[in-house]
C-alpha cells in the first residue's frame, strides 16, 4: 500500500481492503460477503443490482443507529428524500455505477449531519465483489489536517483534501490509480463549463433555484411521489407590496430584502424542501412527502418567519414586510388521475390560492380547495 494512503486511510478501512484483496487473490469470493468481512459487519453495506436498480441486501447496525432506520431490502432510487436527499442519492449512484464499470476500489470521505445534528466526517470504501454486487465500508474518522511539518504530512493533507472532493480509484494493493474525475476534467474549459452550468441553474441574486431548475427538481420529487404513492405539496409565495420597497428605498434595498426573505425561508423550511425564485418577488416551494395539513403548518411557519424580518435602512429606520402564500397538494390517490397533475398544474392552483390570500388582506396562507384562511 502506498505510504500516503496508509497514512490517511482509516485503519479499519485498510483492514477491510486487505480482507477484500485476500478473497480476490484466492479466486473464491464467497456468495455471503459476511464470511470474508465478519469484523466489519456493523459498518458494512452490501449492494445488489437488478438491472440499473441498486438494493441494500445488508445494512449495517452502525448506519441504523446513525440514520434511525433499517434500509435492508430497499432500493436506493425509491428512498424518500428525508432519508436520502437527491444530491446524496446522485453521489451514491455515481460511485456504485463507476465501481461496477472499472472493477476497482473507490475511496472517498464525506461530511454530513447525522442523528444528533452534528457534522461528522466519514471515509467510504466501495469494493466490487462480482458483476452484480458491491461491498461498501464506512467509518467516522478525524477531520483535522496534520499540522506537523515535513513532506509526508503535506502530502497527507493534500490527499485528505482530494478525497473530500473527488473519489479516488485504488489499485488492488491499495495504491492510488486515478481520480474518478480525472485531472483533465478540471482544466480551464471544463471548470468554466461546470461553473456556467451551476450559474444557469441558480438565481444570481438569491442563490436559490431559478424557475427552470425549480421545475426540474420538483418534477423529480413528483415522480418519486408517484412511485411511492406519497403526497406532495407546492407553495406559491409573493412578497406583499414589494414595489413600494423599490419605489421608496431603491432597488439596492429591494435586493437586500429579497436576500433576507430567502434567508427567512431557509430557516423555516426543511432540508428536502425545494425553494425557487419564479421571478421578481415571486417564489415557490415544493414540499416532498407533505399533505395538506403539513403544507398549511409549514406555510404558516414560513409566513411568521418572514414577518420577523428586520432589515436596517441607511437612515436608521428598520424595514419590515410580509408574504402572502397559497398552497396546493397532490394526494396519493391523485397520482392515478389521467392525465396526472404536473408541477405546473400544482403551481397554478397554488397561485390561485395565493391571489385569494392577497384579496383577503395579505400576510396570510390560503390552501387550495379549502374555504378556511389561516389569518393572523
Steps between C-alpha positions, in 0.01 A plus 500: 500500500619849418641676810275805457189285465601304811544829689164649403268199467315396814666189645172308493463563128860385449403171664183477288705558184742225603210259562369578153844458344550158663161378378578628152844334497348166601264516204212399729296807586225350723134537417454622857737798542451477876734200495789712372416825678367374834692758705332786312138383500362799694665751265430312178251542217440230241362641176331266251388603151191404306567663166562870573340487845720474813361332812637467853520127578686581824484826695745514791391572855722811516300661218170404664614672821616815320212537252226357721364250248582160348514516119565128445311382193426850370607644165702821505296665225173483698625619839313808629695824493488540878721188519711556190489850344524521121860625496623213717303248296677629191838468671434139600363403160809647333742318732326165467468511122861618468637210707292249303651637180868520600495201742737672743469638854376856542591702809373836620398699809185701553351718772132498593261566788403184683241420766623753756512775236877501540722513194721191477753395240498139383727311263341259251651212306299346216621153391382286206421136586344378177299621206192573706628582850706758688627522857509846659679566827473836680643628828503837679847648507697802621458812287798716592799548275843394621666816624846342536773598261657292228428375152305196622248705696466748213426216258256344747317830543471536124364147470243575772384802302481293183286218643267757651426633151567222249470121538841331464543179302733249666698208362451153649793556738364835620707749302343801331418416137291796386223740594141417421499841332836526326717809516400579143149568630643788699657676205403862445241414235328227701509703820347797322229279352420357844478848650272613219275198556465588869431864421239400243310308769502768772351843542808728509359737764366259761686176422184287493384295203379702203163420344635242255707320763215515751271321254772242430566419866131508589418274206743241636332517840155469344608190307637352821172579677310319223716187529468492878134605519583804715349845531685807376419869547596823326499850647478823298641805679486868422657776711231751591531854358851432372472781242474749787836381632669568167316831450571632850848367563648406165586173333810439713281479811253294301777253424594485869136434582491207255813350653359543852178337384687196366698471824172500696354234271801276546463530877136393483537219245631146535810360329312311223274796412574674168498880488501682168461853368236527231573865418502839673360458850330168417634174644386140523570206730453128440439295814573128448294243691270772636121502502258789535524530878879488497518755219278739697723466808822560305348791306386666823842448655657658194256794510585568864873477432475762225291721728794506745744650245657827613720653229705808605465798265761770428304768688482292816149372446413129476327336206234238567286316247272199470417221256178355363495126433284255308529121533388202294546127562495187289370213713610138441170420325548791259803330342258268321324784319530521121682712415695508825544851644837662431702746707368774271142390581568502874670838479207645304256393775735631769511833312120520507507443875772765528277756325224421753750573778575834335131579455426421863753741647845352430744353754309174518488143371225358282479130418355410161163331524432622853289797603695552819769768496773480760511866599690685767 
